[in-house]
Amino acid sequence: MFSLKAIILSQTKGRIRLACPQFHTAHVDSWTKHLLEVPGVLSASINKKAGTMLVTYDPKKIDYPVFNMVFNHQVDKQIKRDVDAYEHFTYTPPQKEPMTDVQKKRKIQRKLRRFENRNMVVSGITLLAGIATKNWYLHAFGGWWFTAAALAHSWRYRKTIWR
């Protein structure tokens, strides 16, 4: 037997949001139905993609400690029903779709652009630090570095530049 490991994400008076890996599964829709049977619970909804449950309840009819006890009792009953209905309960996270060739190419281009931009920024700072400290070797090194980075950047965008 397993138990629900729900984490409270946010809680205000009359509203609570819970996160749990079991909320990703397909058969949790009945949980909200059984939770709505509790007097004082106004609404309950599950976001399967996020793995969260949002429950609103009337704080005049039911306070949080009582709600927590009732929620755990209802969930335990539902888990027992689910375990009886399903032989094996395994959590499988949602699968990511494989990246297309265009997406892979764009990802590589973004990484290369970031690398070029960081190189130009760091080389520019090195160049200015050489001027500020009157260290002309550092200034020359920064200048060469910046020139190389700018040339690599220009070569990469040559089609855009020559339009």
N, C-alpha and C positions, 0 to 999 in steps of 0.2 A: 504494500500500500504506500502511496506517496501523499504528500500534502502540498497545498498551494503556498508558494513562496512569494506572496504579493508584497510590493514595496509601495508605501504611500508617497506619491510624487508631489501632490499638493492637497491641502485640506483647508477649507473655509467653513463657516457655519452653514450647514445644509448642503455641502457639496464636497465630494472627495474623488480624487483621481488616483487609481492604483495601476501599477505596472507589474506584469508577471509574464514569464515565458509561455505559460499555458494559454494565455489569451491569443496567441498566434494561431492556435489550432482551429480546425473547421467546426468542431462540435460544441463550441462554447456559447453558441447563440441561445441555447436553452437555459444557460445560467442567468441571463438577464430576465427571462420569463419567470423563473422561480424566484428571483430576487424581487420582482415587482409584486409578488404575492405578499410580501412583508408589509404590514400596516405602517404607513409613514414614509415609505419609499416612493418618490414621485416619478423618477425615471432612472433608467440604467441603460447604458450603451457601451458596446465594445468596439474598439478600433483594432482590427486584427493586424493591420500593417505595423502600427506603432506598438502593439501589445499592451494596450492600456484599456482600463474600464473607467467610465465616468458615471458616478452615481449621485443623484440629487435626492435629498430626503428632507422631510419637514422637521426642523429642529424642535418645534413645539411638541410634536408627537413622539419623537424618538431622539435621544441624545447620542453623542458619539460612542461612549462605552457600550451602550445597549446595541447600537448599530453594528459596532465591531463584532460583538458576540453573535448577533443574529446573522451577520454576513458570513462569519466563519462557519456557523451551523449550516446555513443554506448551501454554502460552497462544499462543505464536507459531504452533505447529502447528495449533491449533484456529482461530486467526484466518485462516490460509491456507485451511483447509477452509471456513470460513464465507464468506470472500470469493469462493471458487470457487462456492459454492452460491448465494450471493445476488449479484445484479448490482450493487446499490447498497446501501451500508451507511450509513444516516443515523440519527443519534440523535434521537429525538423524545421530549421530556420528557413525563411523564404529564400529561394534561389535567385541570385543575380543573373540577369541575362548576359550572355557572353558579349564582349565588346566587338563591334564591327571593325573592319580594317580602317575605315575612315576615322572612327573614334580613337583607335590606337595611334594613328598618324597624328591626330590633333593633340593627343596626350603627350606624345614625344615632342611635338612642336612647342607646346606650352612649357615643358621642362627645359628645352633648349633656350627658349626666349628668356625664361627666368634666370638661367645660368648666365646668358649674355648680359642681361641687365645688371645682375649682381656684380659681374666682373667689371663692367663699366663704372658702376658706383664706387666699388672698392678701389679701383685703379685711380679714379678721379680724386678720392679722398687721400690716397697715397701721394698723388701728384701735389695736391694742395698742402699736405703735411710737410713735404719736402721743401716747398716755398716758405712755409711758416717757420720752419726750423733752420732754414738756410742750409739744408743738407742737399746739395745739388745732385749727389748720386741717387738719393731717394727720389728726387724730383725727376731725374732722367729715367729711372726705372719705372716710375708711375706713368710717365709720358709714353714710353714704349709699350707698356702694358695696356694703357688706354687706347693707343693707336691700333694695336693688334685686336683688341676687343671690338673697336668701332669698325675695323675692316671686316672682321668676321660677321658682324651684324649687317653691314652694308652688303656684303656678298650674299647673305641669306635673303635679303629683301631687294635684290637688284632689279627684279621685274617690276616691283612697285616704284622704285626710285626712277627708273628710266622711262616711265610712261609719259 
